[in-house]
Each structure stands twice: as structure tokens, then as C-alpha cells.
Amino acid sequence: MSDEVISPELTPLDELKLHWNELHVEDRVARFTALQRDDAEEVFLNLETAYQAELIQNLSPNLRRSWIRMLPLDDTADLIQHLPIEERDYYLSLLDLDTKREVIGLLAYAEDDAGGLMTPHFIRLRPDMNVEVAIRYLRAHSKHHEQTIYYCYVVDPNQHLIGVISFRELLLAKPGQLVGKIMKTDLITVLDTLDQEEVAKIFSEQRFSAIPVVDSENKLKGVVTYDDIAHAIQKEATEDIQKIGGMEALTLPYWQTGFFTMLRKRAGWLTGLFVGEMFTTTAMSHYEQAIERAVVLALFIPLIISSGGNSGSQASTLIVRAMALGEVTLSQWWRVLYREVGSGLALGLILGTVGVLRILLWPNREAVFGSHYELVAITLGASLIGVVLWGATAGAMLPFALRKLKLDPASASAPLVATLVDVTGIVIYFSVAKLFLTGTLL
Amino acid sequence: MSDEVISPELTPLDELKLHWNELHVEDRVARFTALQRDDAEEVFLNLETAYQAELIQNLSPNLRRSWIRMLPLDDTADLIQHLPIEERDYYLSLLDLDTKREVIGLLAYAEDDAGGLMTPHFIRLRPDMNVEVAIRYLRAHSKHHEQTIYYCYVVDPNQHLIGVISFRELLLAKPGQLVGKIMKTDLITVLDTLDQEEVAKIFSEQRFSAIPVVDSENKLKGVVTYDDIAHAIQKEATEDIQKIGGMEALTLPYWQTGFFTMLRKRAGWLTGLFVGEMFTTTAMSHYEQAIERAVVLALFIPLIISSGGNSGSQASTLIVRAMALGEVTLSQWWRVLYREVGSGLALGLILGTVGVLRILLWPNREAVFGSHYELVAITLGASLIGVVLWGATAGAMLPFALRKLKLDPASASAPLVATLVDVTGIVIYFSVAKLFLTGTLL
């Protein structure tokens, strides 16, 4: 993959960046400290927060100050949040007083709120400045700010946000014009407490490289920039995928997650699902006599329950993702239900037909399925329709139920549906069998 | 959710944007055409490509030209790709000749390559221009370019990319300096054929708002900007999630996907998995006599196979995502194997213990599980260890196998693993049963 990325030549530095996460921690630290300062800076600034935190903890104490001061404010706050609580004060003490105060301000926000994503450094202008003065102000101040901010924010004396103007607009405007006359007042802003998933949605709908963050009084608190949000989008997707896969979301990359942390994040849900799945044993024991009389019924149990589980996983992941992207809203549950009943029926008919043919066309069908194989085929086909329909419906409705309960719709949705459908699938199957086979096999 | 996004007042326009995808297509068109031109522009430019295509097809022919010409080049190309093939020439004919030529150039790239994402409009400078001339050139030309590009690219007479300089750097430099002296030459570029997933990875590692796209001779072809990539990141994540959920990825949002398209995308994998799952019936029929002799064994089949399936889904989604993010590379398969064998064993021991306790501590254990319930408990515990270990290992290795075979590791990975583990889980279970129960129950 990465060989398609052209670099005129692959330097030892590129090599290190490329294979960073394959190295052991001691090697990472050793190779990092061996770098020239400017190469080291390039590596350090582009690392994941987790790796930055790892490095800084492993550097000799006299180097830590200069490295932690390299970072932009919002990244410093993220770094501090990745450190053990008991060490945070020590690292905060390495910052200059102004920075420390601002970082502590950022730490008050959850990492995944707009307030936790934003940088508090941005260019503030007054509406009564003219363009020439504004550009002079900019030239004097913009070196101190993150290079990614291309907008200037216009505030009144009480820090209320009243307008925005891009660097380019300033550059193209006549020198004597007032900022207040040419600024854009039709603003997109986000609340500092808005979840980053929602912030990401707004970014992907709008074409801005930065969005201002305000508090509930419309006072400007900071700016979220596209690079923070690209990272946030990836992180949200990762969390959702891990949850859909039936585990707690990891906070660190795969190799950085310790064995026991990983085990805990996985064992919790796996045990929970296992306990839920125990109801299949209870359900099955109700039908023990039926199985005893017609063992042939047992042959199809894995097929039946897995078909329900698969159609349920499909439907739930589909809806979970559509919800995360805002394509489907809570109030649309009945339209989704209507549609998924249709899909479930059609899918059930397809699988039911394949299942019936599997029995009717099998070479030694009587030897394997007994002399009543046609009735067994009907039982299988009808059960599949019921189970697949139920899987699709339950799978599509579970995310709505979870969201309604203020839970994350992604939480273990696929395996949760599978477990639910396994238990009910058994009941559906044996009920159908009773209907068609009583008097012959049962 | 959306109520947390502050807009001073929620205008009818905001209302429309918010509920756009809940409306029926006729309502969307009717409400769009009723808008003031500037409101309509704001709506149109920020719509998903699929909705832009829908609108333009439903507008009266005399309006189409002005709307399609509103779009930036790369978005026009995307729009054309969303239209039926037989209509494309008609819509291309609505463009001016220059634009048409450039759009056709873009159409040659796959939509999800860097070449398909890029805009061919950007500012080109020569290294021997001085800063003053460059700024004058910029003032004259930048109005014609997408507002999101903040970099100027420096090329030699043969269009080879030799450097980059940001607007801000130009603005802060001394007027007489040569662009060639102050430009940055240490460039990050991507090949025009690079997949957007890889482009997204580079964006989230680097802090640039735009990355230049070059061909194999290092000639500058265009620029990918952060807003295209934020969208691409979301799209890639959606595709992966849908594939992990066991279906083909959708190209359109949920409500825009027709019933039969949706059915086709789901029925394919569902039927495939069903056919694979039929091997469980074959496997079960091998153990028909064992079930006949000890029906109690049948009770645990759903529990056994679902535990294997869940541990497999967990491991596979974890690795699929880690691969997509570049956290885990193909060559690391043995390290992952080593780790997952450890996790699988630990998880198997946990579930095995819970399973054994479930039998040993059940109030009427002898009535339900028979007089040999201790042996049944050992059989269940040992099988769970084996099945969960196998699930975690197979789940973690399948993405490597798929990638090695040049297939997408995300493809139905979770249900594929579940199916694989279901069949083998049955074999493991009955083999363990034979070991422990021959002479007593079997």
C-alpha cells in the first residue's frame, strides 16, 4: 500500500515513520532520541497522542520540557489526558504559566466534545478595524498561531462572536474597508458541549476548514479545525466498528493496548452475550422430547439460528451506521420497520427456497432426513422465512430502542441481535415443527 | 442532537436542510425550487452528490445548466458519475467547453482514487517569481478557484512539482524574495492512482489542508483538499461497516437506495453464508447417532457455536479496523496470531468456567442434564475453551488471508468467521464429547 506514496527517496526518517508502530517501545525511544532535532520534531508532531505520551514518559526528565512545549495547545491537552492521573500535575508544571492555564481550561472538557477538540488560539478582530489595520495585525500575530487556521473571527467587546472573514477575503478586499462591513455574519457555530460525532457531521456537510466553538451565551471559546476533525471522524468510526463487533471501544491503537486491558474490553461483552445465549439451552430443553422423537430436527438448528443471526447483523449494522451519519432519525422508526419487514420477507423467501431445495434435491435424502423428508423440508422453509423476517426486523429496531434508551446504538448491536434471534429462532423453529410434524414425526 | 447546534434562530432554510433526507423526492424538489436563489445555492452546494444528482434530474431543463455550472470541478465529475450512463453526455453538454474537457479528464479516474477526489484547479507559481509578483498574480486569479485551497504549488516549465508555499507564508514574506527561495521543497505528495483510503490515512497523519496529486513522472495533476477527504473518510468507514455487517457496501444513503438494490446487496452475501452454513447440517448428520443416544448434547449446540462466532467476530472486526488504520500490517500476522492465541485461551477459560458453573449449580441439574451431569459439564467447558480459542484465532487470521489474496479484509469478515467457526465448532464439540462421554452417555 504505502509504496504508492511517492517520496523522491525513502529516507531513514520515512522508514522510521512507516514502521513506527511495529517497533517495540524501547526501540521507538532509542531511534527517536538518535534523530536530528528537526527530524525528531517532524516525527513527534505527527505522532498519535498515545505515542507522544509514551515517548514523553520515556524521555529523560531534562528533555521533557522542550518536547511538551513543542505541541499546540489542544494537542497538549490531549497528551495530558493520556497520562496517568497522578503524573498530570508534574507534566503541567513543565508548561509556561499562560499555557498551563489554557490547557487546564481545555481539560475541563471531555476529550470527545467540541470543547475538547478546539484550540483556544485564533485570530480575533474588531468590526471597526479597517482591512489595512487588520492585515497589519495579522502579520504581527499570525506566527504565534496554529498554521491551520485560515479564518479571523470578529467579536464584540464582550467576546460575543459576530462575524467571520477568511484570510483570503481580507487579502482581496480594499485596504480602507471596515472588517464589520465585509465580514460574513451568517455563521455556522457549534456549542462547546457538542459531541465530536455531531461536530464531524457538520464538517462533512459544510465546506469550512474551521468552525468556531461558542458557549451557551454565544461567546467565542475556540476553533475546531479540519485536522482535528479528520482524526475525530476516524476515531468515532473505529469506536463504532469495535462496538458493532461486540466489544468495548479501545482508547489506544491495537499494539498499544495492553493484553489485560484488551481482555477486559472483550471479556465483558463476550460473557454478557454468553449468559444471554444460555437461554438457548433453556429453550432447547423445552423441546428435548421433540428432539428425542425426531433427531432430524436437531440437524437444522445451527442453520436456522445462524440465518436469523446473519440477517439481524446485516440490518442492525446498516441502521446503526445510517443513524451515525444522520441519514436515519429516531422518528423514522416506523418507516424503517415497514421497509425491513419487506426486506426480511423477501430475504426469508430466498433462503427458505434454497433450504427446501437442499432437502428435496439431496441425493440420499431419505437416508439422511427420513421418509417424511418433504414435511421436514416444509418445516425448514417456513421456519427460515419466520426467523429471517424476525432477524431483519429485530435487527433494524434494536438500534432505535437503544437510542431511545439513551444508549449508544452501536453497542454490541450485531452480536446482541444474534443472541436475541438465536433464542427466539429456536422457539419459532420448534413451533413450526409442531405445526407441520405433529402426527407424523412428532 | 441537532438542537445543540446553535443557530441564532432556526430559519425555514435550516429546517429544510435539517429534514432534507426525511422528505419525499417530490417535496424536496418542490421546496428547493421555491427557495430564493442565494438560499437555494447554499442548499445545493452542501448536498450529498446523490441528492444533487436527484435534484438536477428533476429540475426543468432550462434550469439545469445554471445549477450544474455552480459546482466546483471535482464535484461536477462526481455528479456526472452518479447519473445514468445514457444521460451523461447530455449533462456534459451543459458545461462550457473548458470545464467539460477537465471534467472528462477527471472521469477517467475511479471515484475513490486520489485522481477522482482531486480538483484540477489550483494556483501554480514559478520559482523565479518574487513575492510581490506572486501576490499580485494571486489576487488576480484566486477568485476563480475553490476557496478551500490555501497553498500555491511551484512547478517547473514541464509541470513537475518542485515546491509549495502557503498563502500565509507569502503574505508574511518580504516582497522582493524569490518564491523559489522560500518555498518548502520537502513535499508530501500522492500518486493519482492511490486509493482514497490510503489518502485518508496520510491526511490524518499530516496536518495539511491539501495534498498535491502527481502522476508517475511527478507532474502535478491536481490537489486533494481536506473537505473532500473528510467525506471520503466517512464513506470508507461506512463501506467497511456495511461489509463487516455481511452485505455489499451501498453507494447511496439508506433512503436513496431502492428496495431491490438493497435486496440484491444483502441477498448475495446472506445466501452465500447460508450455503456455507449448510455444512453445519452435514456435520450434524455425522453425529446424529450421538445425539440420539444423548439428546442432552443437542441442548448446548447453539451456546457452543454462538460463543465461537462471537469471539470470532470480535477478533476479526478488531483486526480489520486496525488494518484499515494502518496500525497492523500484513507482515505482523504472526505477532497477532501469538497475541490472539493468548486472548482466545483466556476468553475460553472465562466462558468455560461460566458454562461449567451453569450446569453444576443449576437447581434441578440431574433432571435437565441427566445423572452424568458432571461429565456433561466437563464436555461443555472443554469444548468452549477449544471453540472460543479457535474463533479468536480464525477471526484474527481471516483478515490477513483476505488481504494476502488481494481481497478486502472487511468483506463480510464477521459473519464469514461465524460461519466457519459454526461448522468447525460442531466438530470440536462432538469430538470432545466422544473423548469424555464414551462408555457413559455415548
HADDOCK unambig.tbl for C-alpha pairs under 7 A between the chains (distance, minus, plus):
assign (segid A and resid 4 and name CA) (segid B and resid 191 and name CA) 6.55 0.50 0.50
assign (segid A and resid 4 and name CA) (segid B and resid 194 and name CA) 6.40 0.50 0.50
assign (segid A and resid 5 and name CA) (segid B and resid 190 and name CA) 5.28 0.50 0.50
assign (segid A and resid 5 and name CA) (segid B and resid 191 and name CA) 6.30 0.50 0.50
assign (segid A and resid 6 and name CA) (segid B and resid 189 and name CA) 6.26 0.50 0.50
assign (segid A and resid 6 and name CA) (segid B and resid 190 and name CA) 6.01 0.50 0.50
assign (segid A and resid 6 and name CA) (segid B and resid 191 and name CA) 6.54 0.50 0.50
assign (segid A and resid 21 and name CA) (segid B and resid 327 and name CA) 6.62 0.50 0.50
assign (segid A and resid 46 and name CA) (segid B and resid 205 and name CA) 5.88 0.50 0.50
assign (segid A and resid 46 and name CA) (segid B and resid 206 and name CA) 6.13 0.50 0.50
assign (segid A and resid 139 and name CA) (segid B and resid 172 and name CA) 6.02 0.50 0.50
assign (segid A and resid 172 and name CA) (segid B and resid 139 and name CA) 6.07 0.50 0.50
assign (segid A and resid 189 and name CA) (segid B and resid 5 and name CA) 6.93 0.50 0.50
assign (segid A and resid 189 and name CA) (segid B and resid 6 and name CA) 6.19 0.50 0.50
assign (segid A and resid 190 and name CA) (segid B and resid 5 and name CA) 5.19 0.50 0.50
assign (segid A and resid 190 and name CA) (segid B and resid 6 and name CA) 5.94 0.50 0.50
assign (segid A and resid 191 and name CA) (segid B and resid 4 and name CA) 6.45 0.50 0.50
assign (segid A and resid 191 and name CA) (segid B and resid 5 and name CA) 6.18 0.50 0.50
assign (segid A and resid 191 and name CA) (segid B and resid 6 and name CA) 6.45 0.50 0.50
assign (segid A and resid 194 and name CA) (segid B and resid 4 and name CA) 6.34 0.50 0.50
assign (segid A and resid 204 and name CA) (segid B and resid 227 and name CA) 6.90 0.50 0.50
assign (segid A and resid 204 and name CA) (segid B and resid 230 and name CA) 5.99 0.50 0.50
assign (segid A and resid 204 and name CA) (segid B and resid 231 and name CA) 5.55 0.50 0.50
assign (segid A and resid 205 and name CA) (segid B and resid 46 and name CA) 5.84 0.50 0.50
assign (segid A and resid 206 and name CA) (segid B and resid 46 and name CA) 6.03 0.50 0.50
assign (segid A and resid 207 and name CA) (segid B and resid 227 and name CA) 5.99 0.50 0.50
assign (segid A and resid 226 and name CA) (segid B and resid 226 and name CA) 6.87 0.50 0.50
assign (segid A and resid 227 and name CA) (segid B and resid 204 and name CA) 6.85 0.50 0.50
assign (segid A and resid 227 and name CA) (segid B and resid 207 and name CA) 6.01 0.50 0.50
assign (segid A and resid 230 and name CA) (segid B and resid 204 and name CA) 5.97 0.50 0.50
assign (segid A and resid 230 and name CA) (segid B and resid 230 and name CA) 5.83 0.50 0.50
assign (segid A and resid 231 and name CA) (segid B and resid 204 and name CA) 5.57 0.50 0.50
assign (segid A and resid 237 and name CA) (segid B and resid 237 and name CA) 6.11 0.50 0.50
assign (segid A and resid 238 and name CA) (segid B and resid 321 and name CA) 6.58 0.50 0.50
assign (segid A and resid 241 and name CA) (segid B and resid 241 and name CA) 6.39 0.50 0.50
assign (segid A and resid 241 and name CA) (segid B and resid 317 and name CA) 6.83 0.50 0.50
assign (segid A and resid 242 and name CA) (segid B and resid 317 and name CA) 6.41 0.50 0.50
assign (segid A and resid 242 and name CA) (segid B and resid 318 and name CA) 6.09 0.50 0.50
assign (segid A and resid 245 and name CA) (segid B and resid 313 and name CA) 5.71 0.50 0.50
assign (segid A and resid 245 and name CA) (segid B and resid 314 and name CA) 4.87 0.50 0.50
assign (segid A and resid 245 and name CA) (segid B and resid 317 and name CA) 5.51 0.50 0.50
assign (segid A and resid 246 and name CA) (segid B and resid 314 and name CA) 5.66 0.50 0.50
assign (segid A and resid 247 and name CA) (segid B and resid 314 and name CA) 6.50 0.50 0.50
assign (segid A and resid 253 and name CA) (segid B and resid 327 and name CA) 6.61 0.50 0.50
assign (segid A and resid 254 and name CA) (segid B and resid 322 and name CA) 6.44 0.50 0.50
assign (segid A and resid 254 and name CA) (segid B and resid 327 and name CA) 6.64 0.50 0.50
assign (segid A and resid 263 and name CA) (segid B and resid 343 and name CA) 6.43 0.50 0.50
assign (segid A and resid 267 and name CA) (segid B and resid 347 and name CA) 6.18 0.50 0.50
assign (segid A and resid 270 and name CA) (segid B and resid 310 and name CA) 6.93 0.50 0.50
assign (segid A and resid 271 and name CA) (segid B and resid 351 and name CA) 6.36 0.50 0.50
assign (segid A and resid 274 and name CA) (segid B and resid 307 and name CA) 6.49 0.50 0.50
assign (segid A and resid 277 and name CA) (segid B and resid 303 and name CA) 5.80 0.50 0.50
assign (segid A and resid 278 and name CA) (segid B and resid 303 and name CA) 6.25 0.50 0.50
assign (segid A and resid 280 and name CA) (segid B and resid 302 and name CA) 6.36 0.50 0.50
assign (segid A and resid 280 and name CA) (segid B and resid 303 and name CA) 6.62 0.50 0.50
assign (segid A and resid 281 and name CA) (segid B and resid 299 and name CA) 5.11 0.50 0.50
assign (segid A and resid 281 and name CA) (segid B and resid 300 and name CA) 5.74 0.50 0.50
assign (segid A and resid 281 and name CA) (segid B and resid 303 and name CA) 6.94 0.50 0.50
assign (segid A and resid 284 and name CA) (segid B and resid 299 and name CA) 5.29 0.50 0.50
assign (segid A and resid 285 and name CA) (segid B and resid 299 and name CA) 6.15 0.50 0.50
assign (segid A and resid 288 and name CA) (segid B and resid 295 and name CA) 6.88 0.50 0.50
assign (segid A and resid 292 and name CA) (segid B and resid 292 and name CA) 6.53 0.50 0.50
assign (segid A and resid 292 and name CA) (segid B and resid 295 and name CA) 6.25 0.50 0.50
assign (segid A and resid 295 and name CA) (segid B and resid 288 and name CA) 6.88 0.50 0.50
assign (segid A and resid 295 and name CA) (segid B and resid 292 and name CA) 6.27 0.50 0.50
assign (segid A and resid 298 and name CA) (segid B and resid 298 and name CA) 6.86 0.50 0.50
assign (segid A and resid 299 and name CA) (segid B and resid 281 and name CA) 5.10 0.50 0.50
assign (segid A and resid 299 and name CA) (segid B and resid 284 and name CA) 5.26 0.50 0.50
assign (segid A and resid 299 and name CA) (segid B and resid 285 and name CA) 6.13 0.50 0.50
assign (segid A and resid 300 and name CA) (segid B and resid 281 and name CA) 5.73 0.50 0.50
assign (segid A and resid 302 and name CA) (segid B and resid 280 and name CA) 6.36 0.50 0.50
assign (segid A and resid 302 and name CA) (segid B and resid 302 and name CA) 6.57 0.50 0.50
assign (segid A and resid 303 and name CA) (segid B and resid 277 and name CA) 5.81 0.50 0.50
assign (segid A and resid 303 and name CA) (segid B and resid 278 and name CA) 6.25 0.50 0.50
assign (segid A and resid 303 and name CA) (segid B and resid 280 and name CA) 6.60 0.50 0.50
assign (segid A and resid 303 and name CA) (segid B and resid 281 and name CA) 6.93 0.50 0.50
assign (segid A and resid 307 and name CA) (segid B and resid 274 and name CA) 6.48 0.50 0.50
assign (segid A and resid 310 and name CA) (segid B and resid 270 and name CA) 6.96 0.50 0.50
assign (segid A and resid 310 and name CA) (segid B and resid 415 and name CA) 6.55 0.50 0.50
assign (segid A and resid 313 and name CA) (segid B and resid 245 and name CA) 5.71 0.50 0.50
assign (segid A and resid 314 and name CA) (segid B and resid 245 and name CA) 4.87 0.50 0.50
assign (segid A and resid 314 and name CA) (segid B and resid 246 and name CA) 5.66 0.50 0.50
assign (segid A and resid 314 and name CA) (segid B and resid 247 and name CA) 6.50 0.50 0.50
assign (segid A and resid 317 and name CA) (segid B and resid 241 and name CA) 6.83 0.50 0.50
assign (segid A and resid 317 and name CA) (segid B and resid 242 and name CA) 6.41 0.50 0.50
assign (segid A and resid 317 and name CA) (segid B and resid 245 and name CA) 5.51 0.50 0.50
assign (segid A and resid 318 and name CA) (segid B and resid 242 and name CA) 6.11 0.50 0.50
assign (segid A and resid 321 and name CA) (segid B and resid 238 and name CA) 6.59 0.50 0.50
assign (segid A and resid 322 and name CA) (segid B and resid 254 and name CA) 6.43 0.50 0.50
assign (segid A and resid 327 and name CA) (segid B and resid 21 and name CA) 6.66 0.50 0.50
assign (segid A and resid 327 and name CA) (segid B and resid 253 and name CA) 6.61 0.50 0.50
assign (segid A and resid 327 and name CA) (segid B and resid 254 and name CA) 6.61 0.50 0.50
assign (segid A and resid 343 and name CA) (segid B and resid 263 and name CA) 6.44 0.50 0.50
assign (segid A and resid 347 and name CA) (segid B and resid 267 and name CA) 6.18 0.50 0.50
assign (segid A and resid 351 and name CA) (segid B and resid 271 and name CA) 6.32 0.50 0.50
assign (segid A and resid 415 and name CA) (segid B and resid 310 and name CA) 6.54 0.50 0.50
